[in-house]
Amino acid sequence: MNILICDDDKAIVDGIAIYLENEGYKIFKAYNGLEAIQIVRDKPIHLIIMDIMMPKMDGIRATIKIREEKNIPLIMLSAKSEDTDKILGLNMGADDYVTKPFNPLELIARVKSQLRRYTSLGSLETKTNVYKTGGLVVDDESKTVTVDGEEIRLTPVQYRILRLLTANAGRVFSIEEIYEKAWNEPAINPENTVAVHIRKIREKIEINPKEPKYLKVVWGIGYKVEKL
């Protein structure tokens, strides 16, 4: 499982990370609320450990933003011990609260408790038909495509092409392969047809189609969605 640790004190982040990595968790690190929000959007995070007092965006505001999109466990850290601070954090969406300085073993126990509760309630996202590369998300259950949270309208053929490439991010598909899989028929001179659809997809998903971030041409071979 993936855990995000967010604290402006690098030593605290690294220290917590060592303990959690020894327990088999994969760790992502952030040093302010803005970085935390971006990681949660880009990566499949299963639990967050969030400090309150941080530059750029504090933990309270970051928690509010994250709760607009995600319902994953969040443990809040703070050097403050007053009940009012704990209540504020819990009211803003935190699931648990740990006051600094803390015993790392206690924090690990709280992490495991939150993850057990999360998975036993069935809240853990287990969709295997959601394909994500950076800000590009193809949800094959709802047949929707979003880029940085904004829904993109595609034709059925455009959708099938993008789903193919995103589900196999990093793999290069030839024009013939793309045509046969998207149209479900043998490819006969498919170059222009596929090229037109690729151009239309780029116009819709790329901020700057002339400098594509996601959909790449591999000259002389075919196309791929870049694995970010």
BASE-854172 format. One record per residue (C-alpha): residue number from 1; residue in three letters; x, y, z. Coordinates in nm, 2 decimals, padded with zeros to 4 digits. Example, Ala and Ser with C-alpha at 12.3 -4.5 7.8 and 13.67 -1.06 7.14 Angstrom:
# residues 2
n | res | x | y | z
1 | ALA | 01.23 | -00.45 | 00.78
2 | SER | 01.37 | -00.11 | 00.71
# end
This chain:
# residues 228
n | res | x | y | z
1 | MET | 00.00 | 00.00 | 00.00
2 | ASN | 00.11 | 00.36 | -00.07
3 | ILE | 00.14 | 00.61 | 00.21
4 | LEU | 00.20 | 00.99 | 00.17
5 | ILE | 00.39 | 01.17 | 00.44
6 | CYS | 00.36 | 01.55 | 00.43
7 | ASP | 00.56 | 01.77 | 00.67
8 | ASP | 00.79 | 02.07 | 00.61
9 | ASP | 01.05 | 01.91 | 00.84
10 | LYS | 01.25 | 01.68 | 00.61
11 | ALA | 01.40 | 01.49 | 00.91
12 | ILE | 01.05 | 01.40 | 01.04
13 | VAL | 00.94 | 01.28 | 00.69
14 | ASP | 01.25 | 01.07 | 00.64
15 | GLY | 01.23 | 00.93 | 00.99
16 | ILE | 00.87 | 00.82 | 00.96
17 | ALA | 00.94 | 00.69 | 00.61
18 | ILE | 01.22 | 00.45 | 00.75
19 | TYR | 00.98 | 00.30 | 01.00
20 | LEU | 00.69 | 00.25 | 00.74
21 | GLU | 00.92 | 00.12 | 00.47
22 | ASN | 01.04 | -00.14 | 00.71
23 | GLU | 00.68 | -00.25 | 00.74
24 | GLY | 00.65 | -00.29 | 00.37
25 | TYR | 00.47 | 00.03 | 00.27
26 | LYS | 00.57 | 00.24 | -00.03
27 | ILE | 00.63 | 00.60 | 00.07
28 | PHE | 00.56 | 00.92 | -00.11
29 | LYS | 00.69 | 01.25 | 00.03
30 | ALA | 00.56 | 01.60 | 00.03
31 | TYR | 00.68 | 01.91 | 00.22
32 | ASN | 00.37 | 02.14 | 00.19
33 | GLY | 00.00 | 02.11 | 00.13
34 | LEU | 00.02 | 02.19 | -00.24
35 | GLU | 00.27 | 01.91 | -00.30
36 | ALA | 00.05 | 01.67 | -00.11
37 | ILE | -00.26 | 01.76 | -00.31
38 | GLN | -00.07 | 01.70 | -00.64
39 | ILE | 00.06 | 01.36 | -00.53
40 | VAL | -00.28 | 01.25 | -00.42
41 | ARG | -00.42 | 01.34 | -00.76
42 | ASP | -00.13 | 01.17 | -00.95
43 | LYS | -00.07 | 00.86 | -00.74
44 | PRO | -00.28 | 00.58 | -00.59
45 | ILE | -00.24 | 00.69 | -00.22
46 | HIS | -00.41 | 00.47 | 00.05
47 | LEU | -00.33 | 00.68 | 00.36
48 | ILE | -00.19 | 01.03 | 00.44
49 | ILE | 00.01 | 01.15 | 00.73
50 | MET | -00.03 | 01.53 | 00.73
51 | ASP | 00.13 | 01.80 | 00.94
52 | ILE | -00.07 | 02.11 | 01.02
53 | MET | 00.18 | 02.40 | 01.02
54 | MET | 00.35 | 02.42 | 00.68
55 | PRO | 00.44 | 02.69 | 00.42
56 | LYS | 00.25 | 02.76 | 00.10
57 | MET | -00.06 | 02.56 | 00.22
58 | ASP | -00.11 | 02.43 | 00.57
59 | GLY | -00.24 | 02.08 | 00.65
60 | ILE | -00.60 | 02.20 | 00.74
61 | ARG | -00.65 | 02.36 | 00.40
62 | ALA | -00.49 | 02.07 | 00.22
63 | THR | -00.71 | 01.82 | 00.40
64 | ILE | -01.02 | 02.02 | 00.30
65 | LYS | -00.91 | 02.01 | -00.07
66 | ILE | -00.82 | 01.64 | -00.05
67 | ARG | -01.16 | 01.55 | 00.10
68 | GLU | -01.33 | 01.71 | -00.19
69 | GLU | -01.19 | 01.43 | -00.41
70 | LYS | -01.08 | 01.14 | -00.19
71 | ASN | -01.20 | 00.95 | 00.11
72 | ILE | -00.87 | 00.79 | 00.22
73 | PRO | -00.75 | 00.77 | 00.58
74 | LEU | -00.57 | 01.08 | 00.70
75 | ILE | -00.37 | 01.11 | 01.02
76 | MET | -00.29 | 01.46 | 01.13
77 | LEU | 00.04 | 01.56 | 01.30
78 | SER | 00.09 | 01.88 | 01.51
79 | ALA | 00.31 | 02.02 | 01.77
80 | LYS | 00.00 | 02.16 | 01.94
81 | SER | -00.18 | 01.96 | 02.20
82 | GLU | -00.48 | 02.17 | 02.27
83 | ASP | -00.82 | 02.00 | 02.23
84 | THR | -00.94 | 02.28 | 02.00
85 | ASP | -00.67 | 02.20 | 01.75
86 | LYS | -00.76 | 01.83 | 01.76
87 | ILE | -01.12 | 01.91 | 01.71
88 | LEU | -01.05 | 02.14 | 01.42
89 | GLY | -00.84 | 01.88 | 01.24
90 | LEU | -01.10 | 01.61 | 01.29
91 | ASN | -01.38 | 01.83 | 01.18
92 | MET | -01.20 | 01.92 | 00.86
93 | GLY | -01.17 | 01.55 | 00.77
94 | ALA | -00.88 | 01.39 | 00.96
95 | ASP | -00.94 | 01.04 | 01.08
96 | ASP | -00.69 | 01.05 | 01.36
97 | TYR | -00.46 | 01.29 | 01.54
98 | VAL | -00.10 | 01.25 | 01.67
99 | THR | 00.08 | 01.51 | 01.88
100 | LYS | 00.45 | 01.58 | 01.83
101 | PRO | 00.67 | 01.45 | 01.97
102 | PHE | 00.53 | 01.10 | 01.92
103 | ASN | 00.65 | 00.74 | 01.95
104 | PRO | 00.71 | 00.60 | 01.60
105 | LEU | 00.57 | 00.27 | 01.70
106 | GLU | 00.25 | 00.43 | 01.82
107 | LEU | 00.22 | 00.61 | 01.48
108 | ILE | 00.27 | 00.28 | 01.30
109 | ALA | 00.00 | 00.11 | 01.51
110 | ARG | -00.24 | 00.40 | 01.42
111 | VAL | -00.15 | 00.36 | 01.05
112 | LYS | -00.23 | -00.01 | 01.06
113 | SER | -00.55 | 00.05 | 01.24
114 | GLN | -00.67 | 00.31 | 00.99
115 | LEU | -00.58 | 00.09 | 00.70
116 | ARG | -00.76 | -00.22 | 00.85
117 | ARG | -01.07 | -00.01 | 00.90
118 | TYR | -01.05 | 00.14 | 00.56
119 | THR | -01.01 | -00.19 | 00.38
120 | SER | -01.27 | -00.38 | 00.60
121 | LEU | -01.53 | -00.11 | 00.51
122 | GLY | -01.46 | -00.16 | 00.14
123 | SER | -01.35 | 00.20 | 00.09
124 | LEU | -01.02 | 00.11 | -00.07
125 | GLU | -01.03 | 00.19 | -00.44
126 | THR | -00.97 | -00.14 | -00.62
127 | LYS | -01.07 | -00.05 | -00.97
128 | THR | -00.86 | -00.22 | -01.22
129 | ASN | -01.02 | -00.05 | -01.52
130 | VAL | -00.91 | 00.30 | -01.44
131 | TYR | -00.60 | 00.39 | -01.63
132 | LYS | -00.40 | 00.69 | -01.51
133 | THR | -00.09 | 00.87 | -01.65
134 | GLY | -00.01 | 01.19 | -01.47
135 | GLY | -00.32 | 01.41 | -01.50
136 | LEU | -00.47 | 01.19 | -01.77
137 | VAL | -00.73 | 00.95 | -01.64
138 | VAL | -00.93 | 00.70 | -01.85
139 | ASP | -01.22 | 00.54 | -01.65
140 | ASP | -01.34 | 00.24 | -01.85
141 | GLU | -01.62 | 00.17 | -01.61
142 | SER | -01.79 | 00.51 | -01.67
143 | LYS | -01.63 | 00.55 | -02.01
144 | THR | -01.50 | 00.89 | -01.92
145 | VAL | -01.17 | 01.07 | -01.98
146 | THR | -01.04 | 01.36 | -01.76
147 | VAL | -00.73 | 01.57 | -01.78
148 | ASP | -00.64 | 01.75 | -01.46
149 | GLY | -00.99 | 01.69 | -01.33
150 | GLU | -01.17 | 01.83 | -01.64
151 | GLU | -01.38 | 01.59 | -01.84
152 | ILE | -01.28 | 01.56 | -02.21
153 | ARG | -01.54 | 01.46 | -02.48
154 | LEU | -01.42 | 01.19 | -02.72
155 | THR | -01.59 | 01.00 | -03.00
156 | PRO | -01.62 | 00.62 | -02.94
157 | VAL | -01.33 | 00.55 | -03.18
158 | GLN | -01.11 | 00.82 | -03.01
159 | TYR | -01.20 | 00.68 | -02.68
160 | ARG | -01.10 | 00.32 | -02.78
161 | ILE | -00.77 | 00.45 | -02.92
162 | LEU | -00.68 | 00.64 | -02.60
163 | ARG | -00.79 | 00.36 | -02.37
164 | LEU | -00.57 | 00.12 | -02.56
165 | LEU | -00.27 | 00.35 | -02.53
166 | THR | -00.33 | 00.45 | -02.17
167 | ALA | -00.39 | 00.10 | -02.05
168 | ASN | -00.06 | 00.01 | -02.19
169 | ALA | 00.13 | 00.33 | -02.11
170 | GLY | 00.49 | 00.32 | -02.23
171 | ARG | 00.42 | 00.05 | -02.49
172 | VAL | 00.45 | 00.15 | -02.86
173 | PHE | 00.16 | 00.04 | -03.09
174 | SER | 00.20 | 00.04 | -03.46
175 | ILE | -00.06 | 00.21 | -03.68
176 | GLU | -00.19 | -00.13 | -03.79
177 | GLU | -00.23 | -00.25 | -03.43
178 | ILE | -00.42 | 00.06 | -03.33
179 | TYR | -00.65 | 00.03 | -03.62
180 | GLU | -00.73 | -00.34 | -03.57
181 | LYS | -00.79 | -00.30 | -03.20
182 | ALA | -01.00 | 00.03 | -03.22
183 | TRP | -01.20 | -00.06 | -03.53
184 | ASN | -01.20 | -00.44 | -03.48
185 | GLU | -01.13 | -00.51 | -03.84
186 | PRO | -00.82 | -00.58 | -04.06
187 | ALA | -00.61 | -00.28 | -04.13
188 | ILE | -00.59 | -00.18 | -04.50
189 | ASN | -00.40 | 00.14 | -04.56
190 | PRO | -00.49 | 00.28 | -04.21
191 | GLU | -00.22 | 00.55 | -04.19
192 | ASN | -00.43 | 00.86 | -04.27
193 | THR | -00.73 | 00.73 | -04.07
194 | VAL | -00.53 | 00.67 | -03.76
195 | ALA | -00.33 | 00.99 | -03.79
196 | VAL | -00.65 | 01.20 | -03.81
197 | HIS | -00.79 | 01.04 | -03.50
198 | ILE | -00.46 | 01.08 | -03.31
199 | ARG | -00.45 | 01.45 | -03.41
200 | LYS | -00.81 | 01.50 | -03.28
201 | ILE | -00.73 | 01.33 | -02.95
202 | ARG | -00.42 | 01.54 | -02.90
203 | GLU | -00.62 | 01.86 | -02.96
204 | LYS | -00.85 | 01.75 | -02.68
205 | ILE | -00.62 | 01.62 | -02.42
206 | GLU | -00.30 | 01.82 | -02.47
207 | ILE | -00.24 | 02.17 | -02.33
208 | ASN | -00.01 | 02.23 | -02.63
209 | PRO | -00.06 | 01.97 | -02.91
210 | LYS | 00.26 | 02.09 | -03.08
211 | GLU | 00.45 | 01.99 | -02.76
212 | PRO | 00.25 | 01.69 | -02.65
213 | LYS | 00.28 | 01.58 | -02.29
214 | TYR | 00.09 | 01.25 | -02.31
215 | LEU | 00.04 | 01.12 | -02.66
216 | LYS | 00.37 | 01.07 | -02.83
217 | VAL | 00.47 | 00.98 | -03.19
218 | VAL | 00.75 | 00.72 | -03.22
219 | TRP | 00.87 | 00.80 | -03.57
220 | GLY | 00.86 | 00.51 | -03.81
221 | ILE | 00.69 | 00.28 | -03.56
222 | GLY | 00.37 | 00.41 | -03.42
223 | TYR | 00.23 | 00.59 | -03.11
224 | LYS | 00.23 | 00.56 | -02.74
225 | VAL | 00.10 | 00.73 | -02.43
226 | GLU | 00.40 | 00.84 | -02.23
227 | LYS | 00.44 | 00.67 | -01.89
228 | LEU | 00.48 | 00.95 | -01.64
# end
